[in-house]
Amino acid sequence: MKTARAYTLLELLTGVGIVLLLLVATGNVIVATLHLQALHADRALANRSAGSLGLRLQEEARSSTAVFLPAVDVMGGANDGPQGAHEVDYMRVRSGGGDSYVAYVFDSGAQTVTRYDYAVSAAGKTILDSDPVAADIDTFQARREGVEATGMVAGQPDPADVTILYGDPEVRGGNDVVVVNIGTVSHEGEPPVLYSVHLASRAAPTSLAVLAPAPGPSQPPGGSRTIPFFILRPGFPMSVPHGPMHGGSPGGPASLLHWVAAEGSVHVLGPGSPTWFQLTSLYPTLTSGTYVIKNADGSTMTLLIDCTGAPCPTFRPIPLALPGGSQGILYFELVSSR
């Protein structure tokens, strides 16, 4: 009979060491795999967050009347950054009257973007609601570009810039585009992902001459009235003691009315009286044509503008207060051609 041979202490320690090495190597592989999966998950989450933010910005633009970059953000600070604004705002004209405002604000410290609903009054901006919409955002830069720079108007090699004002010099609509660059946070040395989003409001015309009303009766409810006006040349005297009908402008024939570039009338169809501030916010300048504005009660008012003997030269639709001017007559200033 043979006696079973036992392991020596050296053999036992060697075997245990090999097993420990295998366990350590296997553990390292598992840890590295889990870390890589977590890295990919964080990166995918950041990409989804930035991508969702871009889609949300575009959806807001499609339902907005104007996309603009205010000089002051909703927090009361300057809306600027290293290469552009850190806040993008939207304005909507409600069908029932009134405006609503939305702002997307980037916080570089928290690396987040928050959506704010706010109201505008004489006292300033009042935040109504807030909603975090994106995290892990390292870059958020917004700038405004003219339509000729973006090349987004098909079939027009040299499209004209069109600006529509909505009662505030900052709240600008038209066919220009707000470009927003969004960058994700870099994870474990991985390069960030960059997105570029182009925002255009739902009212983005390629050119703008006259906005005409829909076909309808020539005499809307509410009656009609005619308001005469004069278009005065730039440099007119603020005091008109002798009235605007005086002849003999400097450098012109004696038959030329003093400071008057054209004489015309506004034929108003519909209820109410023209709100010239509202008209100015919709049409920065006017000439001969048909224009439509909406009253606070939802009704529409049509303005037919024409001048005597020729088309009206371009003028600013802000009535001038002239001491000595005739009652019942409006005075406007000519837009200089120079």
Secondary structure, DSSP 8 states (H G I E B T S, - for coil): --------HHHHHHHHHHHHHHHHHHHHHHHHHHHHHHHHHHHHHHHHHHHHHHHHHHHHHHT-SEEE--SB-TTSSB---SSSBSEEEEEEE-TTS-EEEEEEEEETTTTEEEEEEEEEETTEEEEEEEEEEEESEEEEEEEEE-HHHHT-STT-SS----EEE-SSTT-EEES-EEEEEEEE---TT----EEEEEE--S---S--S-----S--SS-TT-EEEEEEEEE-TT--S--TT-TT-B--TTS-TTSBTTEEEEEEEEEESSS---HHHHHHH-SSB-SEEEEEE-TTS-EEEEEEEESSS----EE------TT--TT-EEEEE----
